[in-house]
Amino acid sequence: MEADAALIAAIVDVTAQATTFTLLLIQNSILSDQKQQPQANPTYDTFHDIIKLPPAS
């Protein structure tokens, strides 16, 4: 019975660590996405990419 309790405690601990790690990865991914947003107008850029016009000067 004590072995079962120890095993359950170990599983809960590992699961909590994995959850924390996953949430930190998600947070880091969101933060890096926010830092890499282009300053240009994405709709304008996409429009010009589709119709292959040179960018306006």
C-alpha positions, 0 to 999 in steps of 0.5 A: 500500500505504501508502494502504491502511494509512493508511485502515485505521488511520483506520477503526480509530481512528474505530471506537474513538472511536465505541465509546468514545462509545457506551459512555459514553452507555450508562454515562451512561444507566445512572447517570441511571436509578439517580438517578431511581428513585422512593422509593415502592413501585412495586408498590403504586403500580401496583396503585393506578393499575390499580384507581384507588384514592386513595393511602393517607394 
